[in-house]
Amino acid sequence: MIVVRKAEYLPACLVHIAAGVALTRRSSLVADESKLLVLRIARRCGAASLIFAGEYTKAMNKDWHSDHFCCWQCDGTLTGQRYILRDEHPYCIKCYEDVFANTCDECAKPIGIDSKMQKTVALFAEYCGREHLWCAHICAEDLSYKEKHWHEDCFLCNMCKISLVDKPFGSKNDRIFCSNCYDQAFATRCDGCNEIFRAGMKKMEYKGKQWHDKCFCCALCKTPIGTKSFIPKNEEVYCASCYEEKFATRCSKCKKVISTGGVTYKNEPWHRECFCCTNCNTSLAGQRFTSKDEKPYCANCYGELFAKRCNACVKPITGIGGAKFISFEDRHWHNDCFICAQCSTSLVGKGFITDGADILCPECAKARLMAANS
């Protein structure tokens, strides 16, 4: 210690103004001490706050006595050693790896700070003099995914074992795969071509099935349906025009598609305009009609062409609408026409006698007979 004006100083804390050097002996003082001496602000240790008397270590933006810069875990000196800074505390390499290092998910070994791709920054605290500092930095990145970690050499595809470093990969059942292996093993496949769906591909979905845009086609014309309307039939899909062509109801006469309306006759479909009388082409839709030899006829045409004719009025007996008629031998009458030729009494349900082309009630027949014999 040096005493100046009754105060004690470390030699390193006093500097000679003229010489610019620290005073180390009392004999260096001169008479006018106030002009020749100044107080020097000395460096202090980051751990003990003591002034350095000689060499020191510089680390973490602080100055330390060489034996005071120690590992936060084991108190071993870090001067001249590499160390790891964690939460503002320095650790020796061994303690850091024991306490903080991740375990590789593949090989189950610790991922040390010297492993490639390790995220932690390692620092090197070099033994220094007062004016010198040298530090080495080792920086890399950690290989981690979903709280799992790997050595660079262990980060491999579970199937083909290719390295996945800097490459896209997929995860399935806690295993990792390169993009190709993942697609081949797990990717959704097209129900049309059975190829996988790759990133960016448009996907068409219907009733739990999936197709590439180009594979979602009409079963008949094979044209991609895209966003157009379609109609499903028997587990297949058809564009509107093909469905109509293949499955739509067709008219029994013109064989064209019946899109709206229509009538059914004997379980066969017809356009309303096609369901006409075979003879006069009058539309039968909503009209009374009958058939002959599987062909439809209006009531008038059927009567004119095929009906029995009344022996009295010579008009056709159609039987349409529940109309009743009388037949005798090869002659036929409308009920209203079946009357006595003499007195015009209705003979429906009564006895009658024929006289040539005439029919007579019993009284008139008797009278005609008596007149003929007189």
Stockholm file with secondary structure:
# STOCKHOLM 1.0

chainA/1-374         MIVVRKAEYLPACLVHIAAGVALTRRSSLVADESKLLVLRIARRCGAASLIFAGEYTKAMNKDWHSDHFCCWQCDGTLTGQRYILRDEHPYCIKCYEDVFANTCDECAKPIGIDSKMQKTVALFAEYCGREHLWCAHICAEDLSYKEKHWHEDCFLCNMCKISLVDKPFGSKNDRIFCSNCYDQAFATRCDGCNEIFRAGMKKMEYKGKQWHDKCFCCALCKTPIGTKSFIPKNEEVYCASCYEEKFATRCSKCKKVISTGGVTYKNEPWHRECFCCTNCNTSLAGQRFTSKDEKPYCANCYGELFAKRCNACVKPITGIGGAKFISFEDRHWHNDCFICAQCSTSLVGKGFITDGADILCPECAKARLMAANS
#=GR chainA/1-374 SS CEEETTEEECGGGEEETTTCSBCCSGGGCCSCHHHHEEECCCCBCTTTCCBCSSCBEEETTEEECTTTCBCTTTCCBCTTSEEEEETTEEEEHHHHHHHHCCBBTTTCCBCCTTSTTCCSCEEECCCBCTTCCCCCEECCCCEEETTEEECGGGCBCTTTCCBCTTSCEEEETTEEEEHHHHHHHHSCBCTTTCCBCCTTCCEEEETTEEEETTTCBCTTTCCBCTTSCEEEETTEEEEHHHHHHHHSCBCTTTCCBCCSCCEEETTEEECTTTCBCTTTCCBCTTSCEEEETTEEEEHHHHHHHHSEECTTTCCEECCGGGCCEEEETTEEEEGGGCBCTTTCCBCTTSCCEEETTEEECHHHHHHHHHHHHC
#=GC SS_cons         CEEETTEEECGGGEEETTTCSBCCSGGGCCSCHHHHEEECCCCBCTTTCCBCSSCBEEETTEEECTTTCBCTTTCCBCTTSEEEEETTEEEEHHHHHHHHCCBBTTTCCBCCTTSTTCCSCEEECCCBCTTCCCCCEECCCCEEETTEEECGGGCBCTTTCCBCTTSCEEEETTEEEEHHHHHHHHSCBCTTTCCBCCTTCCEEEETTEEEETTTCBCTTTCCBCTTSCEEEETTEEEEHHHHHHHHSCBCTTTCCBCCSCCEEETTEEECTTTCBCTTTCCBCTTSCEEEETTEEEEHHHHHHHHSEECTTTCCEECCGGGCCEEEETTEEEEGGGCBCTTTCCBCTTSCCEEETTEEECHHHHHHHHHHHHC
//
